[in-house]
Amino acid sequence: MTRTEISRTVDAPVGVVFSTVADISNFSKAVPHIEHVEFLSDARTGVGARFRETRLMGSRKATTELEVTEYVLDERVRFVSDAGGTIWDTTFTVEPGPSGRGTRLAMVMEARPHKLLARLVTPLMKSVVAKAIAADLDAVKAYAEAAEPC
């Protein structure tokens, strides 16, 4: 298993930041390399919401099915997918920022490979994954700050 943790302080209220990461419609607007989202369930947010996300990863497109498995309003949301022989378990948490200003946004992604090739490749991808997560959080920060100044 590999675990990647990254956080940002966002100059926007907790509710705005949470809505940006927990609602895939907002998240896909915030993250420019997400090209398409197709909902696979009637629910668009909250536990049980399922969707297929297509994003540009380098020069290639990657499509992944994700499901919301945990959702606590203005606190945390968890997405899980099984792709490429690995369970990708991602949790976003939000809380009031330092000194009561803005919001601290944290993302933890655990990659649990369950196929042989994935067990070999997944640890090697950790730095690439961390860079992609950082870019996602930077995009969320910019989007939330533009939407609602603190």
C-alpha positions, 0 to 999 in steps of 0.5 A: 500500500502507498499513502499520499497526503497533501494539504492546502490552506484555501482563502474561502469558507469551509462550505465553499471548499467542501462543495468544490471537492464533494460535488463532482460537478463542481470538482470537474469545473475546478480541475481543468484536466477533467474532460468529462463526467458521466453519472452512473447513479441517480445520486449526484452527491452523497453516499452511493453517488457513482460516476465515470471521470475522464481526465487527461494524464500527461498526453493520455486520457484515463477513465475511472469509475468512482463511488462516494463511500463516505460523506459528512457535510462540510467535514469529509468525503471519500471516493473509492475506485478499482482501476488498474489492479489497485483500489484507490481510496481518496478522502478529502477533509475540510476544517477551519483554517489556521487562526480561524481564517479560510479552510484547511483542505487535506487529501489522503489517497491510499493505493492498495494494489491487488494484482501482481503487476499493480503491486510492482508498478504502484509504488513506482508511481507515487511521485507522479500521483503526488504531483497530480494530487497537488495539481488538483488541490491547487486547482480547487484552491484557485476555484474556491477562492475565485468563487467566494473570497473570505 
